[in-house]
Amino acid sequence: MSEDQIHASIITIGDEILVGQTIDTNSAWIAAQLNLLGISVREIISISDKAEAIVEALNRELTLSKLVFITGGLGPTQDDITKKTLCDFFNDELVIDTKILGRIEDYFNSMKRPVLEVHRMQAALPKKAKIIENQLGTASGMWFKKDGASIISLPGVPYEMKGLMEQILPSLKTEYPLGDFYHKTLLLQGIGETTLAQNIAEIETDCRNSGIGVAYLPSPGIVKLRLSGTSLQKQKIEESLQKIKASHAEFAFGQESDTLESVIGDLLRKLKATVGSVESCTGGALAAKLVSVSGSSDYYKGSLVSYAYELKENLVGVDANLINTHGAVSKECVEQMATKGLKILNVDYCIATSGIAGPAGGTPEKPVGTVWIAIAGKAGVSSKVHYFKHNRERNIDLTVVYALNMLRRTLSN
């Protein structure tokens, strides 16, 4: 990494972040995009929406980085003070940008909503800053420069921030010296972080001895294994990752930004097959994941959410005697949910879930976190039980992840 390579800092503004009401996803996304460009992030901080906090943070970060990103505090209400504070900090003044004003008026007129004075004031922007037009909202981005440093202020709404960043990233490539980074990430499901680390100990040692970084990035049910180095180490990184993938083919489902749901979509399109779901403990969460992929209507037909016993019987057609004998959370019940759903939804594959998410409902025989997953297809039905033993939200998330991977493996086979 060269001495003159640019470094970045990220400041997120908002009391709602500090009190835990809102999760800061903006910083992670911005950092990932900068990292892909070879811009290292030195610090990420969250601060309150007070002028003194913003000034203090700016003064600190400008001693660390030549590129500072700020998100939040650009709304039309009185508590959104970022714009005014930045004007004071840079000895600037707010002026009405007629082009932005026209776009804001068109924005509200197109939705047949009145244009209020607070909306018009969103067009009052710093005179000296470069204004980045927001096509998805009313808060413009602002790019200030001071003593060779850039301070870029963006709205806190994630999809608006991302839209503005897509305009900014190409400019960063031409304005700043970028580092020489090369990353590759392998995604695995169904194997724990420690087991994976034990299995690839020799490869990991070889990578580290070659100056290649190895990082395990676990999330619910999934492990992301990232190898990091420079472009000169590209071949070594690729070869090492392929060795790991080959020895863990059962668990590896993708790379980089792949998701289980996107991989499943590709497989279903390739097979010209359709899928549906019958859900109990996941309450539609599995369906939500499947339809989150653009174009999922090509292969996903729909879901039956049969949370109550009577709906399992009357809507899905599960035998009441079977539920009375084995219970709703059982191999017998979930397999019948899948096979009945196959016919009702008229699909090639049907995936079913039934479990005890908790915190109530557990028994010594079936404790909280007990989940059955089944997949039915033309070749028959298969099922598997899992014991997650976490809180309700985590149990549901894990059920969705494991169900999707079970479907992926079924399609792959």
N, C-alpha and C positions, 0 to 999 in steps of 0.2 A: 504494500500500500504506500503510495507516494506521500511525501510530506504535505504537498499542497492539495491533497484530496479533500473534497468537501465533506463536512459532517453536518448532521441535522439534529435539531431538538424539536419536540412536539409538546405543545401546551394545550390542554383541554380546559375549557372554562365552563363552570356551572355548579351551583350548590347542589343540584339534583344528583350529580355524580358523587360529590363528597358525602352525601347522606345515604348513598346506596340506592336511591330511587331509580337511577338510570345507569346502565352499564356502559362504560366507555369502550365501544367497539371501533371508533374512529381511529384511535392511535395505532391499534394493531394493524388496521388495513393500510394506513398511510405508511407505517414502518415497513410493511411487506413490500409495498410498491417501490419505496425508496431503495430498499435492499436489492431489489431486482435490477435497479439502475447502477448499483455499486456505491450508493450513498449510505454510509453507516450512521445509525441513530445513536447519539451519545446519551440522551436523556429524554424521558417522557414524564411529564408532571400534570397533575390535575389541580386546579385552583378555584377559589370562589369567584363569583361574578362581582367583585369589588374593584374599583379603579386602582387602589393601592396594591392589590394582589397582582393585577395584570402588569403594572409597572415594575414591581419587584421581580416578577417572573421573567419579564423581558430583559431587564438588566442582567439577571443571572445567566440566562440562556445565551445571550449575545457574547458573553465571555467564553462560552464553550463551543458555539457553533456559528457558522456563517449562513446557515439556512434554518429559519425558525418557522414552524407551522403552528397556527393557532386555530382551534375550532370552537365554535359556540359564541353566544352573546350577540348575534347579529339580527335578532328578530325585531319586530315592530313595536314591542311593548317597552314601557319605561325601565324595566329591569335589565334590558339588553343594552349594555353600555360600552361594549367593546369598540364599536366604531368611533365614538366620541373620545374614548380614552386613547386610542391609537392616534387620532388626530392631534391631541394634546402632546403625546409622546414625540411625535415627529414634527411638531410645530407646523401643522397643516390646518386646513379649514374645509368645512363641508360646503359643497355646492351642488345644485340640482343638475343631474346628468339627464338631459332631455331625451336621449335615446333610451336610457334605462327606464325613465318615467313612462315613455310610450309603451315599452314592452310590458311594464307592470299593469298599466291600464288595459292593454289588450288581454293580458292574462286573466284579470278579473271579469272583464266584459265577456270573454269566451265562456266563462262559467256562470254568466248571468248573475253576478254578485256585485254589489255596490263597491266602488273604489273609495275607501275611507282616507282621511288625511294621514293616518298613521301608515297606510300603505304607500301613499305618495312620498312620504318622508324616507322610504327605503331607497328612493332615488337620490337622496342627499348623500354624496360620497366625497371622500378626500380628493382634493384638487391635484395633489402631486402623485398620488398612487396610481399604479396601473390597475384598471378595473377589469375584472373577469366576469363576463355576463353569465348569469345563472338562468339556464333554460328550463329549470325544473321548479323554481320558486322565485321569491322576491328579493332575497338577500344576496347581493353580489359579492364576489370574492375581491379582495384587495391585496395588491402586491406592492409593498413598500421596500425602499432600498436606503441603506444607511451605512456609510463607512465600509463599503464592499460587502455588506451582509444583506440578505433578503429576508423579509418578514412577510409571510403570506397568511392572510386571515380568511378563514372559510366558515360557512354556516355549520352548525352542529348537527343538522338533520343528515343522517348518513347518506341517503341516496342523492341529496343535493351536493354534499361534500364530494362524493365520488364523481359526480358529473363535472364539477369544476376541476378536480384533480386530473381528469382525462385531458383537459385543455392545458394544464400546467406541466405535466410530466414531459411532453416533447420539448418544451422550452428548457427544462433543467438539463436535458442531454446536451444542448448546445451551449449553455451558459457556464457550466461548471465542470471541473475535472472530476471524472468519475473513477471509482475504484475498480479493481479487477477481481470481481467475485464470481464464483461458479458454484451453484447449489443444485442438488438433486434430492428429491424427497420420495421415499417409498411409503405407501400406505398399506397397513395390514389390519385385519380384523380377526378376532378369535384367539389371539396369542397375547400374553401379558408382556409388559415392558421388560421385566427381569428375566423371563424365560427367553425372550428374543436376544437380550444382551448376552446371556450365557451361551446361546447357540452360535452366536457370531463373534465370540470373543477373539478368535484368531484373526478374523478379517478386520475387526475393530482395531486391534493392536497394530496390525500392518498399516492401516489407514493413518492412525495417529503417529506412527513412526515416520510416515511420509509427509507429515504436516497437514493432513486432512482432518478437519473437525468432524466428530460424530456426535449427534444430538438425538435424544429420544424425546418426542413431544407427544405425550399421551393425552387423549381426550376420551370421553365416555365410550368404551367399547372399541376404540381405535388407537393404534400406535402409528405415529408419523416418525419415520426414521430419516433424518436429514444428514447428508454428507456435504461438507463445505470446504471449498478451497479456492484456487485461482484457475484461470483458463488453461494454464500450463499443466494443471492436474486433472483436466477434464477426462482424459482417457482412463486414468486410474480410478476416478470417481465412478465413471460409467461401468467399468469392469467390476468394481467391488459391489456396486448396487445390483448388477445382473447376477452375481454369485449368490447374493442374499435372496434375491427374488426367486431364483431357481430352486434353492434349498427350502424355501418357504412358500411354494406355489399354492399350497392349500389356503394360506392366509392373505397373501398379497393380492390386492384388488385394483390398485391403480398407482398413479404418481402425481406429484405436484398438486394441482387444484381439483383432481378428480373427486367425485363423491360416489358413494354406493348407489345412490339413486340415479346418477347420470350413467354409471357403468351398466346398471340394469337396463336402462332405457336403450343403450346401444345394443345390448345383447338381444333384447326383445325385438328391436327393429331388424336385426340381422336374421333372427329366427322367424320373422313375420308372425309373431305370437302376441297374444293379449294376456293381461293379468287383471285380477280384481282382488279385493280383500274383505274378510269378515273379521271384525274387530270387537273385542270385549275390553280387556284391561287397557288397551292403547287408545280407546275412545276416539278414533279417527286420526290419531297422530301418524300412523303408518300411511294412510291415504294422503295426508298433507305432505309428507316427504316425497311420495311418488309423484304428486302433481306439481311439486316445486320446480320440476324440470320443464323448461320450455319445449313444447311439442309433445308432452306426455299423453295428449289425447290420441296420439297414434297407436298407443298400446295399452293405456290404462282405462278400464271401463267404469270402475266405481267401487263403492264400499257399502257393506251392510254393517252398521254399528249396533251390535246386539248386546248391550250392556246387561240388561235384565234377563232373568231366566225365561220369562214369558216371551221375550222377543227372540231368544235363541230357539224357542220351540215354535212360535207362531210365524215369525218372519223368516228364519233360516231353515226351520224344519228339523231341528235336533230332537231326537226321541226323548220325551219326558222321563221315561223309565231309565234311560241311560244316565241322565243328569241326576236322578234320584239315587241311582246305584253308585256311580263313580264320582259325581260332583261336576260342576262346570269347569273347574280347573283340573283337567285330566286329559290323558292321551286320547281316550275314547271320545270325549266331547269335542276337543279341538280338531281331531281328524274328521269328525262328522261335520263340523262347521266348514272345514275346507272343502270337503267333497260336495256338500249341499250347495255351497257358494259357487262352486265350479259350474253347476247346472243353472242356478238362478241367474247368475251374472253373465252366463254364456261366454266364458273365457277359456283360454288354454291352460292357464295356471291360476290357482287361488291360494292366497296365503291367509292363515287364521291365527289369531292370538287370544289366549285366555289365561289370566293370572291374578295374583293377589298383589296389587301395587302397594298397599299399606296406607297409613300405618295400622289401620284396623283390618280385621278379617282373617288374620293368620291363625293357624292351629298347629299343634305339635307335629301332625302328619304333613301339613302343608303350611309352612311358615311364610311370613311376609317375604315377597320377592320370588316366590315360586311361580314360574311362567312356563306355559306350554306353547310351542309354535308348531304349526303344521303347514305343509304345502301339498296341494293336490294338483295332479296333472293327468294327462292321458295314460301315463305309465303307472299311475297309482298314487298313493298318498304316503308321506313320511312325516315324522314328527320328532321333536326333541324337547326335553325339559331343561330349564335353567333355574338356578338358585342365586338371585342377585343380592338379596339381603341389604339393600340400601334404602334411602328415603323414597317417597312416592315418585317425585319428579325424575330422580335418577333411574329408578326401576323402569319407568315408562320409556325414558330415552334409550336405555340399554335394550329393552325389548324390541324397539323399532330397529336399532342398529343390528342386532343379532338376527332379526327376522329378514331384514334386507340382505344380509350376507348369506343367509340360508337360501334365499331365493336366487341370489347371484350364483352360488355354487350349483344349485339345481339346474339353472340355465346353462352354465358352463359345461356341465356334464352331459 
